[in-house]
């Protein structure tokens, strides 16, 4: 899981480096806006994926696994169609707000459909600890959008070529995910899956996913709306450098979640899994922030080129912001894996605070990053308190 995810992340980053260099700051800012839309519309499938992993990893028999998988798959397929239709209707409004071409937002609709349905296959296989089912489609999508997008840009399609490349890569990943999902065990007699427990768990997870996705993308969207196109492009490169930290740690969280959920369902010890995951995540965050502090110019020029060196002073702040975000995300993932869904209130409050503050304080890129950082630090402090309370209450219950 870690190796495959890191491989996909490396390809993803090569993709953004190539796009940033060949498109330039202005057009790269447009492409970054399209990715921000994709991050936001992935909220629903992300929430569903958490629930799928938890329910399948907790299933005790093949029949139960088949029931969960088939019930949720059919529901999510219909949901994907509905969301794609809504996005299509809203595409002119979204394009106007972000100052981009409407066709780019329209293309997000089929991309969203393929991404959502592919996530069902990936999540089911993740719940069964078949991690190639997660990283396989990721690698196909990553390599596909890099090769196809680069080819179309060489043919003169510019940003449109990049987005079409994403669409075709998402379709290929969907086909591969469908093929890998054939290994999911099926029983001769499958009882209908009752969706009520799924919805009761998914709702708070949905709110959590929306909050974290908002904090991950809101700064970039508002920068594109409030600041000039050139600065928006520079900020996109800055944001992508920060997101390296999250992408490096995300495989750890993805492995931790089903393992903890399964151990919790079997009444086995699981705290050590979380502690090791948190230590690994912290080590990655500290290493990245230290590098950004010592050699910001090197990090930017090596990946994006001299045209983006203007933001080297903001890089360490972005690293701190994404580090706080990453550790907060890991803590919430752990708490959700053990059924502590009330924790979602804290990221929701942090996301609302970030929205209000960024709409007030957005005079410069540095101000935007610092506002986001303080919101994440406040969230992490709140989560640390909640985690301590959970540990105490859990230990007391065991006694």
Buried (B, 14 or more C-beta within 10 A) or exposed (E): BBEBBBBBBBBBBBBBBBBBBBBBBBBBBBBBBBBBBBBBBBBBBBBBBBBBBBBBBBBEEBBBBBBBBBBBBEBBBEBBEEBBEEBBEEBEEBBEBBEBBEEBBBBBBBBBBBBBBBBBBBBBBBBBBBBEBBBBBBBBBBBBBBBBBBEBBEEEBBBBBBBBBBBBBBBBBBEBBBEBBEEBEEEEEBEEBEEEEBEEBBBBBBBBBBBBBBBBBBBBBBBBBBBEBEBBBBBBBBBBBBBBBBBBBBBBBBBBBBBBBBBBBEEEEBBEBBEEBBEBBBEBBEEBBEBBEEBBEEBBBEBBBEBBBBBBEBBBBBBBBBBBBBBBBBBBBBBBBBEBBEBBBBBBBBBEBBBEBBEEEBEEBBBBBBBBBBBBBBBBEBBEEBBEEBEEEEEEEEE
